[in-house]
Amino acid sequence: MTDTTAITIHRGPGVVVKWNLKADEQGQWATEECRAISVQVYGDFGGAKCSIEGTNDREAPAFKLAKSFNDDMVFEVPGFAGVEAMPRYIRPRLSGGDSSTDVTVLIYMVPL
């Protein structure tokens, strides 16, 4: 699986991080001590599923599927959701897809 670099597109009262992902890519994790995280996913999924994952462990990260109010954060179509628990490190991961897959993930992190 290929890691795709995150691009910080806004830093102010909050931080917006953006990834552009192709089939079977995952984003490099982003970090910000925060009190709220929201996620927007859009683009051409081409059969891919986009999972939002988090971990608190920097030394040996064991990323787990993030939750949005008891639902797993897995997108098969464009969507928007808030993260229920605030992981220290967060990333998107695409599984599957085809040559048309081109998904953009925006994560907005509101600092403490």
N, C-alpha and C positions, 0 to 999 in steps of 0.2 A: 504494500500500500504506500502510495506517495504522500508525503507531507507537503501541504501548501501553506506558504507564508501568510500570516495575518497582516493586514494593512490597517493601521489606525487612521481613521478618516476624520475624527473629531475628538478633541480633548478640550474640555471646559468643565462645566459642572458635572458632566458625565463623560464616559468614553464610549465611542462607537468603533467597533472593530469589524472589518469586512474580510470575507474569504470568497474567492471565485473557485468553485470546485468542479472537476470533471468526474467521470465514472470511476468509482473505487478509490477516490482520494479522501484524505482527512486533513483537517486544518491543524497547523501548529497551535498549541494551546496558548490562550491569552490569560492574563492575570490582572486582577485589580481587587483590592479589598473593597467589597461593596455590600450595600444593603438591598439592592434590587437589580435583577437582570431580566431583560426582555430580549426575545429572539424573533427575527423576521427571516423567512426563507422564501425565495421565489426563483423563477427561471424555468428552464426546460428540464424536467426530471428524467425523461427518457427511460422510465421504469425503475429509476434509483429510489432508494429510501435515504433520507437525511436524518441522522441521529445526533442529538446534542448530548455530549458526555462531559462529566466533571470528575475531579479528584481533589483531594486536599494534600496529597503527598507528592512533593517535588522530587525527592530522592529516588523513589521507585513507584512512579505513577501507575495506579491501577484504575483507569478510567471506567466509570460506571454510567449507565444511562440516567440522564437527568429526568426529573419529574416536573410536570406542570399541573399542580392541583390534582394529584393522584393519577394523572395520565402520563404514560411514557412520552418523552419528547422525540417522537419519530414522525417525520413529515414525508408524505408521498405526493402531496400537492402543495402549492404555495400556502403559507400560513403565518400566524403571529401568536406568540404565547409568552407567558411569564414563567420564570424558573422558580419553583417552590423552595428548594433549599439552595443556599448560596455556596457553591464550591469555590475553592481558592483558584483553581485552574479549570478552564472550560474550553471545549473545542467542538467543531462539527465533524461528522464522518459520514461519507456517502458509501453505501453498499449497493452494488449492482449498477445498472445503467447501461447505456450504449454510446455510440459515437455522437449522438445528439445531446447528451447530458451536459448541461451548463447551468449550475445552480449557484446562486449568490446567497450568502448567509451574513446577516448583520446582527451583531450582538451589542446591545446597549447596556452598559454597566454604570450604575449610580453609586459613587463612592460613599464610604461611611462618613 
